[in-house]
């Protein structure tokens, strides 16, 4: 089906494959975004209003540097996990379109 402007998107939104896609995305994105934003917002609060991260962890390296390095590592890890999960999201999205094409095919007959 090339002509996507004829699709009834309200029906697609109510379909089971679309609901599965949205549930899978919500299951992944809500915790990962919460973790990401939470840890990034805690960092400036900790370094601005407390002395917790000023203690030395390894030699002359303070906990601030370790936390900052952890934020970079966390970003790369979350990006890598998302890249792997996106393949599953793409398969679910294809199911949505396949079901819509089958419904449209039945209507055209």
Secondary structure, DSSP 8 states (H G I E B T S, - for coil): ---GGGS-HHHHHHSHHHHHHHHHHHHHHHHHHHHHHHHHHHHHHHHHH-SGGGSEEETTEEHHHHHHHHHHHHHHHHHHHHHHHHHHHHHHHHHHHHHHHHHHHHHH-
